[in-house]
Amino acid sequence: MRVLAPCAAVLGALAASGCAAFGSPSAASTTDHRTFAAERGHGTSPGPGAGRSSSPATTRPLAGKIVGVDPGHNGLNYTDPAYIDRQIWNGREWENCNTTGTATASGYTEARFNFNVATYLAADLRAQGAKVVLTRHNNHGIGPCVNRRAQIIDHSGADVAIDIHADSGPSWGRGFAVLEPVADGPNDKIIAPALRFGRYVHSAFLQYTPLRPSDYYGHNGYIFRNNLAGLNLTTVPEVLIECSNMANSADAALLTSPSVQRKIAQALDAAIVRFLTGRWPSRSGG
């Protein structure tokens, strides 16, 4: 996400924004990941084929729930710099309406990656009974602005929301990071559940994907951000996931793989199910 013009150095940007790295949530994530494994390994888990005779609550655990999904950027943002560079208020400061996002060395764009993962995730969520609210419905448009995306999710009455991104860090850096909100007024009431949801996202990434916590950004795959409209303006529990570093060749190979994109969607789906139902899904994360 952060190869935005101009691109600031990773730690310099954090210092300038006053953001602080997580401390204790890393321990909480470890605990929750152990709980995840314990729940999934419990002897009462259904065997092969059991889903066919499962109750509606098991097969459609998200019935009646609303989930917001924000695939960052858009495929044609680069064609209209005047539009995406106009300034919007993000709750703390002025920022660009949107950006082009980043890309791999071979030109595979973050906007495309974000939308692919969102498409897989939306299908999984709908299959489980959820209503999915997307902030964009294709990858050949411009915008919407980041404050408008927050409005779309807020006005939908979503129970939880996820912002999907990929990062551009140093070429040697690898891994994912969960970006958490900082209380600033509109989002005060959702900080605690957002932190909890972020731990589930972190734990599910470890369980379902080949990606590991970032070794260059934040602390153990977590970081607070107070300068992003999507997190500042939200009135529903929401986090942003930087799925890995497109500037790193090994991470780029994973992020451009359809099978890994599906695994990432599966991880996000599992975290959402855990957050909304109190239980991890019983399906395999292999």
C-alpha positions, 0 to 999 in steps of 0.5 A, spaced: 500 500 500 505 504 501 508 506 495 504 512 494 507 518 491 511 521 494 513 514 498 516 515 505 521 511 508 518 506 513 520 508 519 520 515 518 513 515 516 511 512 522 515 517 526 512 523 523 505 520 524 506 519 531 504 511 531 507 506 536 508 499 535 504 494 539 507 491 545 502 486 548 498 484 543 503 479 540 503 475 546 495 475 546 496 473 538 500 467 541 495 465 546 489 466 541 493 462 536 494 456 541 486 457 542 485 456 535 489 450 534 485 447 540 478 448 538 480 445 531 483 439 534 477 438 539 474 431 538 467 433 537 470 436 530 465 433 524 468 428 520 469 428 512 462 429 509 459 431 516 457 438 512 452 435 508 448 433 515 450 439 519 445 444 522 443 450 518 447 454 523 453 450 522 453 451 514 451 458 514 454 461 520 454 468 518 446 468 516 444 475 518 451 478 518 453 484 514 461 484 512 464 490 509 470 488 504 475 494 502 479 492 496 484 498 496 486 502 490 483 501 483 485 499 477 485 505 473 487 510 479 493 512 475 489 515 469 486 520 473 491 524 478 487 530 479 482 526 482 486 521 486 490 527 488 485 531 491 485 532 498 480 529 503 480 529 511 481 523 514 479 524 521 486 527 523 489 530 517 488 532 510 491 526 505 490 524 498 483 522 496 486 515 493 493 513 490 495 508 485 498 503 490 504 499 489 506 493 484 511 487 483 517 488 479 514 485 474 508 490 474 503 485 477 499 491 481 497 491 488 490 494 486 489 487 482 491 483 488 487 486 493 481 485 488 482 478 487 483 476 494 476 480 495 473 477 490 475 470 493 473 472 500 466 475 498 464 468 495 466 465 501 462 469 506 456 469 501 456 462 501 456 462 509 450 466 509 453 473 510 451 480 506 457 483 503 458 490 502 464 491 497 467 498 496 468 497 489 466 492 484 471 491 479 478 493 478 477 497 472 475 504 475 477 510 479 476 511 486 472 511 490 476 516 495 478 513 502 473 517 506 467 515 501 470 507 502 469 508 510 462 511 509 460 506 505 462 501 510 459 505 516 452 506 512 451 499 511 451 497 518 456 492 517 458 488 523 465 487 521 470 490 516 477 488 513 481 493 508 485 489 504 492 491 501 499 489 500 505 493 502 511 496 498 517 496 503 525 495 503 526 489 498 529 485 503 523 485 508 518 480 508 511 478 511 504 481 513 502 486 518 495 488 521 494 495 522 490 497 528 486 503 529 487 509 534 482 512 538 480 519 535 473 520 536 468 517 531 472 510 532 472 510 540 467 505 541 470 500 536 477 500 538 477 494 543 473 489 538 478 492 532 484 489 536 480 483 538 479 482 530 486 484 529 488 478 533 484 473 529 486 476 523 494 475 525 492 468 528 489 466 521 494 468 517 499 463 521 494 458 520 492 458 513 497 461 509 505 461 508 506 468 510 509 470 516 509 476 520 513 482 518 520 483 519 521 490 517 514 493 519 511 494 526 512 489 531 511 481 530 506 483 525 502 489 528 502 496 528 498 502 530 496 507 525 492 514 526 493 517 519 488 512 515 481 514 513 479 507 513 481 506 520 480 513 523 473 514 520 470 507 521 464 506 526 465 498 525 470 494 528 475 494 522 483 493 521 487 493 515 491 487 513 498 489 509 498 481 506 506 482 505 511 486 501 510 486 493 517 489 493 520 483 495 521 477 490 519 471 494 513 475 497 511 477 490 511 470 488 507 468 493 502 474 492 501 473 485 499 466 486 492 464 485 492 459 490 496 463 495 490 469 494 485 463 495 489 462 502 489 469 504 481 469 503 480 463 507 484 466 512 480 472 512 474 469 512 476 464 518 478 470 522 471 474 520 467 467 522 471 467 529 469 474 530 462 474 529 460 467 532 466 466 537 468 459 534 473 458 528 471 454 522 472 447 522 474 446 515 481 445 514 486 450 512 491 446 508 
